[in-house]
Amino acid sequence: MNDHGQHEVKSQFDEAAHQYDQQRRMLIPCFDDFYKVSVSLANSATSSPNILDLGAGTGLFSSFLLQKYPEANLTLIDLSEKMLEIAKLRFKGYTSVNYIADDYTNYMSDVKFDIIISGLSIHHLTDTDKQTLYKNIYMNLKPNGVFINADQVLGDTSFIDSLYKNDWKQRVEISGLSRPELDSAYERMKLDKMSPLQTQLDWMNKSGFSEVDCVYKYFNFVVLFGRK
């Protein structure tokens, strides 16, 4: 991600940090299934897996995984320091968490991971950066490690994409969010650089993943899975 893109994303999410979690259920019509399916896919042979959360934000996705793996070792990386401050409060008293305030696109680790996750973040990257990221994710995984991306995708046609966006807008307009909260969400949407579903599955395959699938789909909310 270039410097301008980083600044825009960081600024928008710094501003939204304190309200982010309480708005999630209202902004994600399929919230429960979206995360339950994602967590169910996060399988590891060890009870204390190394887990990397890309675009971790407030640590919401990681918190669900900790319920499944209380002894997990977490690494949370995000551009927004204010988001990570919320995550630090969430995981206060939990010692096995590493926080990195940085762009995760080119992140490479000396430690390999059993599980790599990302929630509603990768759609902010350009197509080129997504492809780079998928290759790096593959490299950062242990053999048999899994990658779960709970995200949003672009419709294959402009008509299909409009169906996705119109359904979402109709639902969030009656969700109970205030006008300023809705306006803020619409403003963050301007940062989106969504890519089609099949295109991303193809990129994951080309990156080396042996098992790739879209396991869940609700309009443009998807859960993508890859195994090394």
C-alpha positions in Angstrom: 0.0 0.0 0.0 1.4 3.4 -0.9 2.0 6.2 1.6 -1.2 8.1 0.6 -3.3 5.0 0.9 -1.9 4.1 4.3 -2.6 7.6 5.6 -6.2 7.5 4.4 -6.9 4.1 5.9 -5.1 4.9 9.1 -6.9 8.2 9.5 -10.4 6.8 8.9 -9.9 3.9 11.3 -8.2 5.9 14.0 -11.3 8.1 14.0 -13.7 5.1 14.2 -11.7 3.1 16.8 -13.8 3.7 19.9 -17.1 3.0 18.2 -15.9 0.2 15.9 -16.9 -2.9 17.9 -20.4 -1.7 18.9 -21.2 -0.9 15.3 -20.0 -4.2 13.9 -23.3 -6.2 14.5 -25.3 -3.4 12.8 -22.9 -3.0 9.8 -22.6 -6.8 9.2 -26.1 -8.2 8.6 -24.8 -11.7 8.7 -22.5 -11.1 11.8 -23.1 -14.3 13.7 -22.7 -16.8 10.8 -19.9 -14.7 9.3 -17.7 -15.1 12.4 -18.9 -18.6 13.5 -18.1 -20.1 10.2 -14.7 -18.4 10.2 -13.8 -19.7 13.7 -15.0 -23.2 12.8 -12.5 -23.3 9.9 -9.6 -22.3 12.2 -8.4 -25.8 13.0 -5.0 -26.7 14.4 -3.3 -29.9 15.6 -2.0 -28.0 18.7 -3.9 -26.4 21.6 -1.6 -23.4 21.5 -1.4 -22.4 17.9 0.5 -19.4 16.6 -2.1 -17.1 15.1 -1.5 -14.1 13.0 -4.3 -11.5 12.6 -3.9 -9.2 9.6 -5.6 -5.9 9.8 -6.5 -7.0 13.4 -8.1 -3.7 14.4 -9.6 -3.9 17.8 -8.9 -7.7 18.0 -12.5 -8.7 17.5 -11.8 -11.7 15.2 -8.9 -12.8 17.4 -11.1 -12.7 20.5 -13.4 -15.2 19.0 -10.5 -17.5 18.2 -9.2 -17.2 21.8 -12.5 -18.7 22.9 -11.6 -21.8 20.9 -7.8 -21.7 21.7 -7.3 -20.0 25.1 -3.6 -20.9 25.0 -3.0 -19.5 21.5 -0.1 -17.1 20.8 -1.4 -14.1 19.0 0.3 -11.6 16.7 -2.0 -8.6 15.8 -0.9 -6.3 13.0 -2.7 -3.1 11.9 -2.0 0.3 10.5 -4.1 2.1 13.2 -2.4 2.4 16.5 -5.7 3.6 18.0 -7.4 0.4 16.9 -4.6 -1.6 18.5 -5.0 0.4 21.7 -8.5 -1.0 22.0 -7.2 -4.5 21.3 -4.7 -4.0 24.2 -7.5 -3.2 26.5 -9.5 -6.2 25.2 -6.6 -8.6 25.9 -5.3 -6.9 29.1 -3.8 -9.6 31.3 -3.3 -12.0 28.4 0.5 -12.3 28.0 0.8 -14.1 24.7 -0.1 -11.2 22.4 2.3 -9.3 20.1 1.2 -6.0 18.7 2.6 -4.5 15.4 1.5 -1.1 14.1 2.4 -1.4 10.5 1.3 -2.2 6.9 0.8 -5.9 6.8 1.1 -6.3 3.0 4.7 -7.1 2.9 5.0 -8.6 6.4 7.2 -11.6 6.7 7.9 -13.4 9.9 10.7 -15.6 11.2 8.0 -17.5 13.2 5.7 -19.5 11.1 2.0 -19.6 11.9 -0.6 -22.4 12.3 -3.5 -20.1 11.5 -3.6 -16.7 9.7 -6.8 -14.7 9.8 -8.1 -11.4 8.4 -11.4 -9.8 9.0 -12.8 -7.0 6.8 -9.5 -5.6 5.9 -7.9 -7.1 2.7 -10.6 -5.4 0.5 -8.8 -2.1 1.3 -5.8 -3.3 -0.8 -5.2 -2.9 -4.5 -5.3 -6.0 -6.7 -1.5 -5.9 -6.9 -1.1 -5.7 -3.1 -3.7 -8.5 -2.6 -1.6 -10.8 -4.8 1.6 -10.0 -3.0 -0.2 -10.5 0.4 -1.6 -13.9 -0.6 1.9 -15.1 -1.5 3.3 -13.8 1.7 0.6 -15.4 3.7 1.4 -18.8 2.1 5.1 -18.3 3.0 4.2 -17.3 6.6 2.2 -20.5 7.2 3.5 -23.8 8.6 2.8 -26.9 6.5 -0.9 -27.7 6.8 -1.5 -24.2 8.2 -4.7 -22.5 7.3 -5.7 -19.0 6.1 -9.2 -17.6 6.8 -10.3 -14.3 5.2 -13.7 -13.0 6.3 -14.1 -10.1 3.9 -16.2 -8.4 1.2 -15.9 -9.0 -2.5 -16.9 -7.2 -5.7 -19.8 -8.4 -7.7 -18.9 -10.1 -11.0 -21.1 -7.5 -12.9 -22.1 -4.0 -12.1 -25.7 -5.3 -11.8 -24.8 -8.0 -9.3 -22.6 -5.5 -7.4 -25.4 -3.1 -7.1 -27.6 -5.8 -5.7 -25.0 -6.4 -3.0 -24.6 -2.8 -2.1 -28.3 -1.9 -2.2 -29.2 -4.8 0.1 -26.5 -3.8 2.6 -27.6 -0.1 2.5 -31.2 -1.0 3.1 -30.3 -3.1 6.1 -27.9 -0.7 7.8 -30.3 2.2 7.3 -32.8 0.5 9.6 -30.1 -1.0 11.9 -30.4 1.6 14.6 -27.1 3.4 13.8 -27.3 7.2 14.0 -27.0 9.4 11.0 -23.4 10.4 11.8 -22.5 6.7 12.3 -24.0 5.8 9.0 -22.3 8.7 7.2 -18.9 7.7 8.7 -19.5 4.1 7.5 -20.3 5.4 4.0 -17.2 7.5 4.1 -15.0 4.5 5.0 -16.5 2.7 2.0 -14.7 5.1 -0.3 -11.5 3.4 0.8 -12.7 0.0 -0.6 -10.9 -1.6 -3.4 -12.9 -4.8 -3.6 -12.0 -7.6 -6.1 -14.2 -10.4 -7.4 -14.6 -13.6 -5.5 -13.3 -16.0 -8.2 -10.3 -13.7 -9.0 -9.2 -13.9 -5.4 -9.6 -17.7 -5.2 -7.5 -17.9 -8.4 -4.8 -15.7 -6.7 -4.8 -18.0 -3.7 -4.4 -21.0 -5.9 -1.5 -19.4 -7.8 0.1 -18.5 -4.4 0.5 -22.2 -3.7 -2.5 -23.1 -1.5 -3.5 -26.7 -2.0 -7.0 -26.4 -0.8 -9.0 -23.2 -1.6 -12.7 -22.5 -1.3 -15.3 -19.9 -0.5 -17.0 -21.6 2.5 -19.6 -19.0 3.2 -21.3 -16.2 1.2 -24.0 -13.7 2.0 -24.3 -11.2 -0.8 -20.8 -9.7 -0.9 -19.8 -11.0 2.6 -17.6 -14.1 2.2 -15.3 -16.4 4.1 -12.4 -17.6 2.0 -10.3 -20.6 3.1 -6.9 -21.8 2.1 -4.7 -24.6 3.4 -0.9 -24.9 2.8 
